[in-house]
Structures are given as C-alpha cells and as structure tokens.
Amino acid sequence: MPRTTQLRTYTVRDGLLDEWAQRWREEIVPLRLKLGFEIGGAWSDPEHSQFIWLISYDGPETFAERNALYWSSPEREAMGLNPDDYLVQTEERTVETVY
C-alpha cells in the first residue's frame, strides 16, 4: 500500500492541553510506533488549546485497516484513555508530500 500521512488537529478542553500531551507522548506514541506507524512531529498551540501532529503508515495494510487494529488492540483498551475526556474537536486531513 502507498504511504499515507495524516495531519491531525485536536482542540483540547480548557486546562487539559499539557495533560493530554503527556498522555499522548507516554501512552499513545509507543503503541503507534509498535504497530508500525511513524510520528512526524507534534506541536502544542496553547493560545488556541490545540494539539497538532503528523502520523504516517507505510505497510502491507491500508492506513484505515492499521488504524482499526490500533483501536481494537488490548494495549489501547488497557490505557483507559477516552479521547472524549480531553478533546472537544478533531480534524484529520490526509496530506501528500510535495517537498
């Protein structure tokens, strides 16, 4: 399958941006990497209470298939991390490299 990259922008509940970033870094990133995803970077925009990151997958399955595996994995379940507790809005854009 061709490489797929998503730019994800999350608007985080007031006062929870730092906690979200820490849990993302400590819990989500290791599992994503273990499942073959690449993280292209992550940024915090405190002024707008937003968390922005790049995630890519280049493997035998589609991005959607691999993402479904992530969400259904026992490790993800064990996190006890419900995005709705932190995020008020999410935007995912599939982007293509031009440079």
Solvent accessible surface area in square Angstrom, and as a share of the most:
residue,aa,sasa,rsa
1,M,118,0.53
2,P,104,0.66
3,R,120,0.44
4,T,32,0.19
5,T,23,0.13
6,Q,23,0.10
7,L,53,0.26
8,R,7,0.02
9,T,29,0.17
10,Y,17,0.06
11,T,30,0.17
12,V,2,0.01
13,R,101,0.37
14,D,132,0.68
15,G,82,0.78
16,L,49,0.24
17,L,17,0.09
18,D,119,0.62
19,E,80,0.36
20,W,5,0.02
21,A,15,0.12
22,Q,88,0.39
23,R,58,0.21
24,W,15,0.05
25,R,136,0.50
26,E,103,0.46
27,E,51,0.23
28,I,11,0.05
29,V,23,0.13
30,P,70,0.44
31,L,10,0.05
32,R,3,0.01
33,L,94,0.47
34,K,140,0.59
35,L,22,0.11
36,G,40,0.39
37,F,4,0.02
38,E,84,0.38
39,I,42,0.21
40,G,56,0.54
41,G,21,0.20
42,A,39,0.31
43,W,130,0.46
44,S,59,0.38
45,D,40,0.20
46,P,102,0.64
47,E,149,0.67
48,H,112,0.50
49,S,20,0.13
50,Q,47,0.21
51,F,6,0.03
52,I,39,0.20
53,W,4,0.01
54,L,49,0.24
55,I,0,0.00
56,S,6,0.04
57,Y,9,0.04
58,D,84,0.43
59,G,16,0.16
60,P,119,0.75
61,E,54,0.24
62,T,45,0.26
63,F,18,0.07
64,A,74,0.57
65,E,98,0.44
66,R,49,0.18
67,N,30,0.15
68,A,61,0.48
69,L,72,0.36
70,Y,3,0.01
71,W,117,0.41
72,S,85,0.55
73,S,8,0.05
74,P,107,0.67
75,E,72,0.32
76,R,12,0.04
77,E,139,0.62
78,A,87,0.68
79,M,31,0.14
80,G,66,0.63
81,L,7,0.04
82,N,74,0.38
83,P,34,0.21
84,D,97,0.50
85,D,85,0.44
86,Y,14,0.05
87,L,14,0.07
88,V,85,0.49
89,Q,115,0.51
90,T,74,0.43
91,E,67,0.30
92,E,94,0.42
93,R,140,0.51
94,T,93,0.54
95,V,56,0.32
96,E,155,0.69
97,T,117,0.68
98,V,147,0.85
99,Y,240,0.91
